[in-house]
Amino acid sequence: MPEDTSPQLEDYFEGFAVTKVNGTLYYKPYATFETRNPSTFQLIFKGLERYPCPDFDWVVINTSDRDDFDWMLAQVDGLGRIRAKDGRRFPLFSTCFSDDRILHSGPDFAYDHWRQTGLDDYEETCARVAQAGPAQTHMLGWRGATTHPARANLVALDDKQVFDCEFIHWDRSNPNRLQASNFLSFEEQVARWRYLIDVEGNGYSARLKLLLRCPRVVFIQERRYQEDFFPHLVPWLHYVPVKNDFSDLRANLLRLLQDPALEQMILDAAREFSRTYLTREAAERRWAYRFKQLVQGAA
């Protein structure tokens, strides 16, 4: 590319920067976890290829689990802009949002793949699980790491009768394919459990979109960090809401079990929601829209 004018950020920053010059996109990676940076850039690239917009100066994309880490906020100068070492300010997008930062968020890496956890291709996996038949059990199930204290409340309910909820302790000796003795692939989870639940971790949860794409009712624990499609989700229409401490989980599950019509309505509504918001093409389109907004706002 031409002379490197990319933002030089202080210390650690998980993400990348992108610019469009003479119709060509350029990519400047910073720190990354797994393959989040290239996957997120791929969504932006495809979105702007399908829905072109004029050239733009560097834009910084935060691909970490949160949008308000101290090391990031220390560099933020005003809502939605980040300050480089030389004092220049650049627009900042994150792949999740908290508080009133929804307009500064965009779709995350998982719409491409998450191979480290067995998701080799988002759309291919979603297509397979969409064909799943009746669940093998009537349980609500979950597997996940110990990345948030509230998760212990969920695992404490595990009885292998109503709840099948366990912690996973990853073996990361092969960073490209994590292993665990009680690991269940996404397809295995959908096949086994009648109900699925999504919970918070270090920040937002990348797996929620996957759960909503499958033919199972999804319970969603309330959380601070959300994805850009969250404002369109309606509780008791697209999903079953659960308090952060899971204190109403059993009661809400019982309500669903006693009302088959409600369960079917949620399944139907979630399927329509997914077709509108949770496809890879929809994610690419939303990224293109974010950049179009940005360019129009700067004009």
LUMMI-18204 format. One record per residue (C-alpha): z, x, y. Coordinates in steps of 0.1 Angstrom, whole numbers, padded with zeros to 4 digits, always signed. Layout:
// residues N
ZXY;...
This chain:
// residues 299
+0000+0000+0000;-0001+0011+0037;+0028+0030+0052;+0061+0018+0037;+0077-0004+0063;+0099-0022+0038;+0135-0031+0046;+0159-0002+0039;+0191-0020+0029;+0227-0006+0029;+0241+0004-0005;+0236-0019-0035;+0213-0049-0032;+0201-0069-0063;+0167-0082-0055;+0134-0072-0039;+0112-0076-0008;+0077-0089-0006;+0051-0089+0022;+0015-0101+0025;-0009-0078+0044;-0046-0086+0047;-0043-0112+0019;-0026-0088-0005;+0011-0092-0017;+0032-0060-0019;+0065-0057-0038;+0095-0035-0031;+0122-0036-0058;+0158-0028-0052;+0185-0030-0079;+0179-0055-0107;+0197-0070-0136;+0176-0074-0167;+0141-0085-0156;+0150-0109-0128;+0130-0091-0101;+0096-0090-0117;+0099-0125-0131;+0108-0140-0097;+0080-0120-0080;+0056-0134-0106;+0065-0170-0096;+0060-0161-0059;+0027-0144-0067;+0013-0173-0087;+0025-0198-0062;+0009-0181-0032;-0023-0176-0053;-0025-0214-0060;-0012-0224-0025;-0023-0197-0001;-0006-0191+0032;-0013-0166+0061;+0000-0130+0060;+0037-0124+0066;+0061-0096+0073;+0087-0085+0047;+0109-0112+0031;+0139-0102+0011;+0147-0121-0022;+0183-0120-0036;+0182-0124-0074;+0219-0121-0081;+0242-0148-0094;+0255-0157-0059;+0243-0159-0023;+0276-0149-0007;+0288-0116-0023;+0307-0095+0003;+0282-0066-0001;+0254-0090+0008;+0271-0109+0036;+0280-0077+0053;+0243-0072+0060;+0235-0108+0069;+0230-0113+0107;+0227-0150+0112;+0219-0177+0086;+0190-0167+0064;+0183-0132+0078;+0194-0098+0066;+0198-0067+0087;+0182-0034+0075;+0196+0001+0083;+0173+0005+0113;+0185-0028+0128;+0154-0048+0120;+0162-0083+0107;+0142-0100+0078;+0142-0135+0063;+0164-0137+0032;+0160-0161+0003;+0184-0164-0027;+0178-0179-0061;+0209-0201-0057;+0227-0215-0027;+0262-0225-0016;+0274-0244+0014;+0245-0253+0038;+0221-0225+0026;+0197-0248+0006;+0168-0241+0030;+0172-0204+0021;+0169-0207-0017;+0141-0207-0042;+0134-0209-0079;+0148-0182-0102;+0135-0159-0129;+0141-0181-0159;+0110-0202-0151;+0091-0171-0163;+0113-0159-0192;+0148-0146-0201;+0139-0125-0231;+0172-0107-0232;+0188-0140-0244;+0160-0151-0266;+0139-0171-0241;+0106-0154-0245;+0086-0179-0224;+0100-0208-0205;+0072-0233-0209;+0066-0225-0246;+0103-0229-0254;+0106-0262-0234;+0075-0276-0252;+0091-0268-0286;+0125-0283-0279;+0109-0314-0264;+0098-0323-0299;+0133-0321-0313;+0143-0351-0335;+0178-0366-0338;+0206-0340-0335;+0223-0327-0367;+0257-0337-0353;+0272-0360-0327;+0291-0332-0310;+0290-0318-0275;+0283-0281-0278;+0283-0249-0258;+0281-0211-0262;+0287-0187-0234;+0303-0156-0221;+0337-0152-0205;+0323-0151-0170;+0346-0177-0153;+0382-0187-0159;+0374-0224-0160;+0353-0218-0192;+0386-0213-0211;+0394-0250-0205;+0362-0260-0222;+0367-0236-0252;+0402-0250-0256;+0387-0284-0265;+0369-0269-0295;+0377-0289-0326;+0344-0288-0345;+0346-0326-0346;+0338-0338-0311;+0335-0304-0293;+0318-0273-0306;+0325-0248-0278;+0329-0211-0283;+0328-0179-0263;+0301-0153-0270;+0309-0116-0268;+0276-0099-0263;+0266-0067-0280;+0245-0050-0253;+0236-0019-0272;+0200-0031-0270;+0197-0043-0234;+0163-0059-0241;+0177-0082-0268;+0214-0091-0267;+0232-0099-0300;+0263-0118-0309;+0277-0130-0343;+0279-0167-0331;+0248-0166-0311;+0226-0198-0313;+0191-0198-0299;+0182-0226-0275;+0163-0243-0302;+0192-0241-0326;+0216-0256-0300;+0193-0285-0293;+0189-0291-0330;+0226-0291-0337;+0242-0310-0308;+0237-0345-0295;+0252-0335-0261;+0248-0304-0240;+0269-0291-0212;+0263-0267-0184;+0291-0247-0167;+0295-0222-0139;+0298-0185-0145;+0297-0155-0121;+0277-0178-0099;+0250-0203-0106;+0238-0211-0141;+0202-0202-0149;+0202-0223-0181;+0206-0257-0166;+0169-0263-0161;+0164-0255-0198;+0190-0281-0208;+0175-0308-0187;+0141-0302-0202;+0153-0311-0237;+0159-0346-0253;+0196-0345-0250;+0220-0359-0224;+0234-0330-0202;+0269-0329-0188;+0272-0308-0156;+0304-0293-0145;+0309-0294-0107;+0303-0260-0091;+0299-0242-0058;+0266-0224-0066;+0236-0244-0072;+0198-0241-0076;+0172-0254-0052;+0165-0286-0072;+0201-0297-0072;+0199-0320-0041;+0175-0342-0061;+0199-0347-0091;+0219-0379-0092;+0251-0382-0113;+0251-0409-0140;+0213-0412-0136;+0200-0377-0145;+0232-0363-0160;+0269-0369-0167;+0292-0353-0141;+0323-0334-0151;+0351-0321-0129;+0354-0283-0125;+0385-0281-0148;+0369-0304-0174;+0398-0328-0172;+0375-0359-0174;+0351-0345-0200;+0366-0364-0229;+0367-0397-0210;+0331-0393-0197;+0319-0385-0232;+0337-0416-0246;+0320-0437-0219;+0286-0425-0230;+0293-0430-0267;+0303-0466-0260;+0272-0474-0239;+0240-0465-0258;+0219-0481-0230;+0234-0457-0205;+0227-0428-0227;+0190-0438-0231;+0187-0444-0193;+0200-0409-0186;+0176-0394-0212;+0146-0412-0197;+0155-0404-0161;+0162-0367-0169;+0128-0365-0186;+0110-0378-0155;+0131-0355-0132;+0121-0325-0153;+0084-0333-0151;+0087-0334-0113;+0110-0305-0106;+0115-0283-0136;+0081-0270-0147;+0069-0235-0140;+0042-0249-0118;+0067-0269-0098;+0087-0237-0093;+0056-0218-0081;+0048-0247-0058;+0083-0247-0043;+0081-0209-0036;+0048-0214-0019;+0063-0242+0002;+0092-0219+0013;+0068-0192+0025;+0046-0218+0042;+0077-0231+0060;+0086-0195+0070;+0052-0187+0084;+0050-0219+0103;+0085-0214+0117;+0076-0179+0129;+0044-0189+0146;
